[in-house]
Amino acid sequence: MQMFICAISSRYLVIFPIFLWMTVLPLTCVSIEVDDLYVAEVLVPNENSTHLRAAGKAGLLQVLVRVSGDAQVQEHPLVKEALRRPADYYYQYSFESTNRSLPVTVGKGPVQLLRLNFEPSAIARLLREAGLPVWGSNRPSVLLWVVINEGADRRIVNETDASDIVANLSMQAKRRGLPVLFPILDLEDTARISAAEVWGGFLRRIGEASQRYEPDVVLTARIREESGRWVGKWSYRLDEDWFSLEFVAMSVSDLAKQLMDRIADELAARYSLTSSRATIALSVRGVTDLNDYAALSAYLEKLTPVLSSTVVNLKGDIARYELNIEGQLLQLVEIIELDERLILLDTSSPDGTLNYHWQGR
């Protein structure tokens, strides 16, 4: 399990005044495999081919932002060119009836939901050719402790809460490919922490209450509506630094979008892979039988940075590999830390070998 090591920094970015308080705490964690990174959904008035072309562009941009972790990916010349021919990148699409509507179709009945399935290898190739990062599907989980203030009522929200903030946070997290979870708010949760403590920013209590969920990131927020605006102040801790943003949002959707964009940008910068390549040596202890060897080899091949792996030597319970990786060595180490199957023993071997212990299948 991973521990983020965090320290204080004086770096702050002021956007607008707000009263939402959010903090990211380092905790033991289990990363989550994110599904549907390469699936886009776009509302269209009907199944007309003109709408399909326009929605295909919007869908491709959705996927490129989600997979690259870069909200400004469309500014790259190669991406701009690709957006002119989105059909080159998806292999399947379907339409689904909805009861939803678009402003431009008011009075014309419900619209269709277009679902596009994009080819992962084509998306990865485009990003690599553009020199843009690729963020794999194994991503840090984010636990949300969110308190909303509605008149005299102040409460922590969970996944089933009817508040618009829950729906919008979930939607914006999905847009960026972030696996988020809300507390269950059962007897154990309510015994460990109260809405007043989350609102007041009692970090120790929040951290203790979060331990049962084993998230990568704990986010706490306080949110309230004031004079038709959603206002708040939030800050988070990551990579040994404190960061803080202040802003005013005219809608719940805008507030949730800015919040999730900021978190996604930070996590993508840490875990997404650049187009540089390298060959490294890896030594793993604890490989006691053929089942261990098969499980370890399959695990290494699934790691996002690993382009290929070759067994160099098997001796006793030690397996030695040569890995061809994409990105930086530190990124590989951090991605492995998201899982508890390999435990780092040493990075200071004279020959530069990474030494790990295999924890199991």
C-alpha positions in Angstrom: 0.0 0.0 0.0 1.2 3.5 -0.8 2.0 6.4 1.5 2.1 9.9 0.0 4.8 11.9 1.9 3.6 15.5 2.1 5.0 18.8 3.5 4.0 22.4 3.6 4.7 24.9 0.8 3.7 28.5 0.5 2.5 28.2 -3.1 -1.0 29.3 -3.5 -3.1 30.1 -6.6 -6.0 32.5 -6.1 -8.8 32.2 -8.6 -11.9 33.7 -7.0 -13.2 34.2 -3.4 -15.0 31.0 -2.2 -15.9 29.1 1.0 -15.2 25.5 0.2 -12.5 23.8 2.3 -10.8 20.7 0.9 -7.7 18.9 2.0 -5.9 15.9 0.6 -4.2 13.7 3.2 -1.7 11.0 2.6 -3.0 7.6 3.7 -2.4 3.9 3.0 -4.1 3.2 -0.3 -5.3 0.8 -2.9 -5.5 2.1 -6.5 -8.5 1.3 -8.6 -8.8 0.0 -12.2 -10.9 2.6 -14.1 -13.3 1.2 -16.6 -14.5 2.9 -19.8 -11.5 5.2 -20.2 -11.9 4.8 -24.0 -15.7 5.2 -24.1 -17.3 8.6 -24.7 -20.9 9.7 -24.4 -22.4 12.7 -26.2 -26.0 13.9 -26.4 -27.2 14.5 -29.9 -30.5 15.7 -31.3 -30.9 12.7 -33.5 -29.0 10.0 -35.5 -28.2 12.3 -38.4 -24.7 11.8 -39.8 -23.9 15.5 -39.4 -24.5 15.2 -35.7 -22.4 12.0 -35.6 -19.4 13.8 -37.1 -19.7 16.7 -34.6 -20.3 14.3 -31.7 -17.4 12.2 -32.8 -15.1 15.1 -32.4 -16.4 15.9 -28.9 -16.2 12.3 -27.9 -12.6 12.0 -29.1 -11.6 15.1 -27.1 -13.3 13.5 -24.1 -11.2 10.4 -24.3 -7.9 12.3 -25.1 -8.3 14.5 -22.0 -9.1 11.5 -19.9 -6.3 9.3 -21.1 -3.6 12.0 -21.3 -4.6 13.7 -18.1 -4.1 17.0 -19.9 -7.2 19.3 -20.1 -5.5 21.4 -22.8 -4.6 18.5 -25.1 -6.6 20.0 -28.0 -4.0 22.7 -28.3 -1.4 20.3 -29.8 -1.2 20.5 -33.7 -1.4 16.7 -34.1 -4.5 16.5 -31.9 -6.1 19.3 -33.8 -5.6 17.3 -37.0 -7.0 14.2 -35.4 -10.1 16.0 -34.2 -11.0 16.7 -37.8 -11.3 12.9 -38.5 -12.6 11.3 -35.3 -13.9 8.3 -37.2 -10.3 7.1 -37.6 -10.1 6.5 -33.9 -13.4 4.8 -32.9 -14.4 1.3 -33.9 -18.0 1.2 -32.7 -20.9 3.5 -31.8 -24.5 3.2 -30.7 -27.5 5.4 -30.0 -29.7 5.2 -27.0 -33.0 6.9 -26.3 -33.2 9.3 -23.3 -35.7 11.6 -21.7 -33.1 14.4 -21.6 -33.1 17.5 -23.7 -30.6 20.1 -25.1 -31.3 23.9 -25.0 -31.2 24.0 -28.8 -33.8 21.2 -29.0 -36.4 22.7 -26.7 -39.8 21.7 -27.8 -38.5 19.0 -30.2 -38.6 16.1 -27.8 -35.9 14.1 -26.1 -32.4 13.7 -27.5 -30.3 10.6 -28.2 -27.2 9.5 -26.3 -24.4 8.6 -28.6 -21.9 6.1 -27.1 -18.5 5.8 -28.9 -15.9 3.1 -28.3 -12.4 4.3 -29.2 -9.5 2.1 -30.0 -7.0 2.2 -27.1 -3.9 1.5 -29.3 -4.9 4.3 -31.7 -5.4 6.8 -28.9 -2.0 5.8 -27.3 -0.2 6.1 -30.7 -1.7 9.6 -31.3 -0.6 10.8 -27.9 2.9 9.3 -28.2 3.4 10.8 -31.7 2.4 14.2 -30.2 4.8 13.7 -27.3 1.9 13.8 -24.9 1.6 11.6 -21.7 -0.5 8.5 -21.4 -2.2 7.9 -18.0 -3.0 4.2 -17.5 -6.2 2.7 -16.1 -4.7 1.9 -12.7 -5.4 5.2 -10.9 -5.4 6.6 -7.4 -8.7 6.5 -5.5 -10.2 9.7 -4.1 -12.4 9.6 -1.0 -14.7 12.6 -0.7 -15.8 14.0 2.7 -18.1 16.8 1.6 -20.2 18.9 3.9 -22.9 21.1 2.4 -24.6 23.9 4.3 -28.3 24.5 3.4 -29.8 27.1 5.8 -29.6 25.7 9.3 -28.8 22.2 8.0 -25.2 21.1 7.7 -24.5 17.5 6.7 -22.0 15.1 5.2 -23.1 13.7 1.9 -22.8 10.2 0.6 -23.3 8.5 -2.8 -27.1 8.3 -2.4 -27.6 11.9 -1.3 -30.0 13.8 -3.5 -27.9 16.9 -3.5 -26.8 18.2 -7.0 -23.2 18.5 -5.7 -22.9 14.7 -5.4 -24.2 14.1 -8.9 -21.9 16.8 -10.3 -18.8 15.7 -8.5 -19.4 12.1 -9.7 -20.0 13.3 -13.3 -16.9 15.5 -13.4 -14.8 12.8 -11.8 -16.0 10.3 -14.5 -15.2 12.9 -17.2 -11.5 13.0 -16.0 -11.3 9.3 -15.3 -10.9 9.7 -11.5 -12.2 6.9 -9.3 -14.0 8.6 -6.4 -15.9 7.2 -3.5 -18.1 8.7 -0.8 -18.2 7.5 2.8 -20.9 5.0 3.6 -22.0 7.1 6.7 -23.0 4.0 8.7 -22.7 3.8 12.5 -19.0 3.4 12.3 -18.6 6.6 10.3 -20.9 8.6 12.4 -19.1 7.4 15.6 -15.8 8.4 14.2 -16.6 11.9 12.8 -19.4 14.5 12.6 -20.4 17.1 10.1 -19.1 19.8 12.4 -15.7 18.2 12.5 -15.5 17.9 8.7 -16.7 21.5 8.4 -14.2 22.7 10.9 -11.3 20.9 9.1 -10.2 18.6 12.0 -7.6 16.7 9.9 -6.7 14.1 12.4 -10.3 13.1 12.9 -10.8 13.0 9.1 -7.7 10.9 8.6 -8.8 8.4 11.3 -12.3 8.1 9.8 -10.8 7.5 6.4 -8.6 4.6 7.3 -11.3 2.0 6.8 -11.6 3.0 3.1 -7.8 2.8 2.4 -8.0 5.6 -0.3 -5.0 7.1 -2.1 -6.4 10.6 -1.6 -8.7 12.0 1.0 -10.6 15.1 0.0 -12.6 17.2 2.5 -14.8 20.1 1.4 -17.3 22.5 2.8 -19.7 24.0 0.3 -22.6 26.5 0.6 -24.8 28.6 -1.7 -24.8 32.3 -1.3 -26.8 34.9 -3.2 -27.3 32.5 -6.1 -23.6 31.5 -6.3 -21.8 28.5 -5.0 -18.9 29.6 -2.9 -16.1 27.8 -1.0 -12.5 27.5 -0.3 -10.4 24.4 -0.7 -6.8 23.2 -0.4 -5.1 19.9 -0.7 -1.8 18.2 0.2 0.3 16.2 -2.3 3.9 15.6 -3.1 5.1 17.3 0.1 3.3 20.5 -0.7 0.2 22.3 0.4 -1.9 23.9 -2.4 -4.9 26.1 -2.1 -7.4 27.5 -4.5 -10.1 30.1 -4.0 -12.9 30.7 -6.5 -16.6 31.5 -7.0 -18.7 29.2 -9.1 -22.0 30.4 -10.6 -23.2 26.8 -10.7 -22.7 23.5 -8.9 -21.4 22.1 -12.2 -18.7 24.8 -12.5 -17.6 24.2 -9.0 -17.3 20.5 -9.4 -15.5 20.9 -12.7 -12.9 23.2 -11.3 -12.4 20.9 -8.3 -12.0 17.7 -10.3 -9.9 19.3 -13.0 -7.4 20.5 -10.3 -7.1 17.1 -8.7 -6.9 15.2 -12.0 -4.2 17.6 -13.3 -2.1 17.0 -10.2 -2.4 13.2 -10.2 -1.9 13.0 -14.0 1.3 15.0 -13.7 2.5 12.4 -11.2 1.4 9.2 -12.8 1.0 9.8 -16.5 3.9 8.7 -18.8 5.9 10.8 -21.2 7.1 9.5 -24.5 10.7 8.9 -23.4 11.9 5.3 -23.1 14.4 3.4 -21.1 15.6 -0.1 -20.2 16.0 -1.1 -16.6 17.0 -4.1 -14.5 14.5 -5.5 -12.0 15.2 -8.2 -9.4 12.4 -9.8 -7.5 12.6 -12.0 -4.4 9.9 -14.3 -3.1 9.3 -16.1 -6.4 9.0 -19.6 -4.9 7.3 -21.6 -7.7 6.0 -21.6 -11.2 2.7 -20.0 -10.1 4.5 -17.1 -8.6 6.6 -16.7 -11.7 3.6 -16.7 -14.0 1.7 -14.3 -11.8 4.6 -11.9 -11.5 5.3 -12.0 -15.2 1.7 -11.2 -16.0 1.6 -8.4 -13.4 4.7 -6.8 -14.9 3.3 -6.9 -18.5 0.1 -5.2 -17.3 1.9 -2.2 -15.8 1.3 0.9 -17.9 4.9 2.0 -18.2 6.1 -1.5 -19.3 6.4 -2.0 -23.1 8.0 -5.4 -22.8 9.6 -7.6 -20.1 12.2 -10.3 -20.5 13.3 -12.9 -17.9 17.1 -12.7 -17.6 17.7 -15.2 -14.8 15.9 -17.4 -12.3 17.9 -18.6 -9.3 16.4 -19.8 -6.0 13.5 -17.5 -5.2 14.9 -14.6 -7.2 13.7 -13.6 -10.7 15.6 -11.1 -12.7 14.0 -9.1 -15.5 14.9 -6.6 -18.1 12.1 -4.1 -18.6 11.6 -1.7 -21.5 9.6 1.1 -20.1 8.0 4.3 -21.3 8.4 7.4 -19.1 10.8 8.0 -16.2 12.1 5.4 -13.7 10.5 7.3 -10.8 7.1 7.0 -12.4 7.4 3.2 -12.7 8.4 3.1 -9.0 5.4 5.3 -8.0 3.0 3.3 -10.1 4.2 0.0 -8.5 3.6 1.6 -5.1 -0.1 2.0 -6.0 -0.3 -1.7 -5.5 0.8 -3.9 -2.6 1.9 -6.9 -4.7 5.6 -5.7 -5.0 7.4 -4.2 -2.1 10.5 -2.0 -2.8 13.6 -3.3 -1.0 16.4 -1.1 -2.5 17.0 1.4 -5.3 20.7 1.9 -4.6 22.3 -1.1 -6.2 25.7 -0.3 -7.8 24.4 -1.5 -11.2 21.1 0.4 -10.9 18.9 -2.6 -10.4 15.5 -2.1 -8.8 15.1 -4.7 -6.0 11.6 -5.8 -4.9 9.9 -8.6 -2.9 6.9 -10.4 -4.4 4.0 -10.3 -2.0 1.7 -12.6 -3.8 -0.8 -13.1 -6.6 
